[in-house]
């Protein structure tokens, strides 16, 4: 999953970037509204954290322009403690949730997980496909109840496929959602990570749809097991 953080406080921006990275997200950062607006319009994010008190272009204007341009990415706004009017204005402008400063990082992470789940039509923090379970809260994966050890990139890839279980996901979409903007992207690495996941979870669970991409399916739905 890929997240954009738009925050002008350099200390908080670094802290949020580190926390989100440790939680398994690919993170892009912007320190003012102009850069945030551009990234939000040109890059595909799974969620955005947006401070309203931004220089150059305020957060509320940025949010309004995203929505006017048809961007439906879930947005979590950050507001001052006494800024109840900002919360109302932000939600009316198209924000999906808000968090008041100062806040606990764990709460922000929980709210982001919920936003991403809802955007995919999912209600539970436990994602399941057959006997594979991914716990978005703990960042763990189990196969038939046994813990599966994954690298950060393997986990990120599986999490995206789990959110889109049963749907075909192209290589280019995976690259766009698994890597930050400044990462040296190579679609061939997707094949490497898919191969590793197949060895750890079972080859039949990730189906290659020729010319289109990959699809995560439970073993019982695979043609070879019908």
NORMO-V943502 format. One record per residue. RES is the residue in three letters. PHI is phi in degrees with one decimal (999 if undefined). PSI is psi in degrees with one decimal (none if undefined). Layout:
RES|PHI|PSI + RES|PHI|PSI
This chain:
UNK|999|142.3 + UNK|-118.5|132.0 + UNK|-127.2|142.7 + UNK|-107.7|131.7 + UNK|-114.9|121.2 + UNK|-114.5|105.4 + UNK|-152.4|131.2 + UNK|-90.6|-13.1 + UNK|-77.8|110.5 + UNK|-61.1|-36.6 + UNK|-66.1|-46.9 + UNK|-65.7|-36.8 + UNK|-61.9|-43.5 + UNK|-65.0|-43.1 + UNK|-62.4|-44.5 + UNK|-66.4|-41.4 + UNK|-60.1|-42.5 + UNK|-67.3|-44.0 + UNK|-64.0|-43.0 + UNK|-68.6|-38.9 + UNK|-62.4|-42.5 + UNK|-66.1|-25.9 + UNK|-84.6|0.9 + UNK|100.9|7.8 + UNK|-91.9|148.9 + UNK|-86.2|129.3 + UNK|-121.9|128.9 + UNK|-109.0|150.1 + UNK|-129.4|147.0 + UNK|-140.0|139.5 + UNK|-103.6|-2.0 + UNK|-147.9|167.8 + UNK|-66.7|-33.2 + UNK|-64.2|-47.7 + UNK|-67.3|-38.8 + UNK|-62.4|-42.7 + UNK|-59.1|-46.8 + UNK|-61.3|-47.9 + UNK|-63.8|-42.4 + UNK|-65.2|-25.2 + UNK|-88.7|-22.6 + UNK|-112.9|-14.0 + UNK|-118.7|147.9 + UNK|-90.0|107.1 + UNK|-107.4|152.4 + UNK|-87.9|-21.4 + UNK|-165.4|158.0 + UNK|-133.4|135.0 + UNK|-103.4|120.4 + UNK|-127.9|117.1 + UNK|-77.9|140.4 + UNK|-84.1|-28.3 + UNK|-90.2|70.5 + UNK|-105.4|151.0 + UNK|-79.8|166.8 + UNK|70.2|-56.5 + UNK|-143.9|123.1 + UNK|-70.5|156.9 + UNK|-61.2|-36.8 + UNK|-63.6|-41.6 + UNK|-64.9|-41.3 + UNK|-58.5|-48.0 + UNK|-61.7|-45.2 + UNK|-60.1|-40.0 + UNK|-70.5|-37.0 + UNK|-57.8|-48.9 + UNK|-67.6|-36.9 + UNK|-63.2|-30.8 + UNK|-87.4|6.7 + UNK|83.3|13.0 + UNK|-78.6|121.4 + UNK|-106.0|10.3 + UNK|-53.2|133.6 + UNK|-59.8|134.5 + UNK|-124.4|127.6 + UNK|-105.5|116.6 + UNK|-93.5|147.7 + UNK|-107.8|129.4 + UNK|-129.3|163.1 + UNK|-72.5|159.6 + UNK|-57.3|-39.6 + UNK|-99.4|17.0 + UNK|-96.0|52.8 + UNK|-62.1|-32.9 + UNK|-67.5|-31.5 + UNK|-67.8|-38.3 + UNK|-60.3|-46.8 + UNK|-62.4|-46.4 + UNK|-63.8|-39.4 + UNK|-65.0|-44.9 + UNK|-65.7|-42.0 + UNK|-63.6|-27.5 + UNK|-82.0|-9.1 + UNK|122.4|7.7 + UNK|-69.1|151.4 + UNK|-98.3|-21.9 + UNK|-164.4|167.8 + UNK|-141.9|158.9 + UNK|-141.1|134.0 + UNK|-92.9|133.7 + UNK|-79.7|144.1 + UNK|-75.1|158.9 + UNK|-140.5|163.6 + UNK|-88.8|134.3 + UNK|-56.9|-37.7 + UNK|-62.0|-34.2 + UNK|-68.1|-42.0 + UNK|-60.3|-44.0 + UNK|-62.8|-40.5 + UNK|-64.5|-42.0 + UNK|-66.8|-38.2 + UNK|-64.7|-43.0 + UNK|-58.7|-42.0 + UNK|-65.0|-41.7 + UNK|-62.1|-44.5 + UNK|-65.0|-42.8 + UNK|-59.3|-49.6 + UNK|-62.7|-35.1 + UNK|-66.0|-20.7 + UNK|-103.9|8.6 + UNK|74.5|26.3 + UNK|-110.4|144.3 + UNK|-107.9|-33.0 + UNK|-94.2|144.9 + UNK|-72.5|-10.7 + UNK|-96.3|113.9 + UNK|-97.0|130.8 + UNK|-127.9|140.8 + UNK|-141.9|102.3 + UNK|64.1|-129.7 + UNK|-97.6|15.5 + UNK|-96.6|127.3 + UNK|-125.3|130.2 + UNK|-115.7|121.0 + UNK|-95.2|106.3 + UNK|-69.1|-21.7 + UNK|-75.3|-46.0 + UNK|-92.5|-13.3 + UNK|68.8|35.7 + UNK|-120.2|157.8 + UNK|-131.5|136.5 + UNK|-127.0|149.4 + UNK|-123.0|113.1 + UNK|53.2|37.5 + UNK|89.3|-12.0 + UNK|-95.9|136.5 + UNK|-66.7|135.5 + UNK|-110.2|126.2 + UNK|-86.2|121.5 + UNK|-125.5|149.6 + UNK|-74.9|170.2 + UNK|-59.7|-42.7 + UNK|-71.0|-37.2 + UNK|-63.8|-43.0 + UNK|-63.2|-44.0 + UNK|-62.1|-42.2 + UNK|-65.1|-47.0 + UNK|-62.8|-40.9 + UNK|-60.4|-41.6 + UNK|-66.1|-43.3 + UNK|-65.5|-35.7 + UNK|-66.3|-39.1 + UNK|-65.4|-23.1 + UNK|-115.5|27.9 + UNK|-51.8|133.2 + UNK|87.5|-10.4 + UNK|-104.9|148.4 + UNK|-79.8|129.0 + UNK|-120.0|124.1 + UNK|-74.0|159.9 + UNK|-61.3|-41.8 + UNK|-63.8|-37.7 + UNK|-65.2|-41.4 + UNK|-62.4|-43.6 + UNK|-60.7|-43.4 + UNK|-66.0|-30.6 + UNK|-99.8|-9.6 + UNK|-103.0|-17.2 + UNK|-123.9|142.3 + UNK|-70.2|167.0 + UNK|-60.7|-38.3 + UNK|-89.0|7.7 + UNK|-81.9|143.8 + UNK|-75.1|95.3 + UNK|-81.5|138.8 + UNK|-147.5|113.4 + UNK|-62.7|-22.2 + UNK|-64.4|-28.0 + UNK|-67.6|-25.9 + UNK|-60.4|-42.7 + UNK|-62.7|-37.3 + UNK|-63.0|-46.9 + UNK|-68.7|-35.6 + UNK|-62.3|-42.7 + UNK|-61.4|-40.5 + UNK|-65.8|-41.4 + UNK|-64.5|-38.8 + UNK|-62.0|-39.9 + UNK|-66.7|-33.5 + UNK|-86.0|-29.5 + UNK|-112.0|-16.2 + UNK|115.9|127.7 + UNK|-61.1|-29.9 + UNK|-75.6|-10.2 + UNK|-78.7|-28.1 + UNK|-114.2|107.8 + UNK|-90.3|134.2 + UNK|-88.6|121.8 + UNK|-101.3|105.2 + UNK|-53.8|127.2 + UNK|81.2|-6.3 + UNK|-119.4|-45.3 + UNK|150.1|-138.9 + UNK|-126.8|153.6 + UNK|-139.5|130.7 + UNK|-87.9|123.5 + UNK|-133.2|147.3 + UNK|-69.1|151.2 + UNK|-53.5|-37.3 + UNK|-69.4|-16.7 + UNK|-93.7|-7.6 + UNK|-75.8|137.0 + UNK|-53.1|-34.1 + UNK|-70.2|-16.0 + UNK|-110.7|3.7 + UNK|-79.7|none
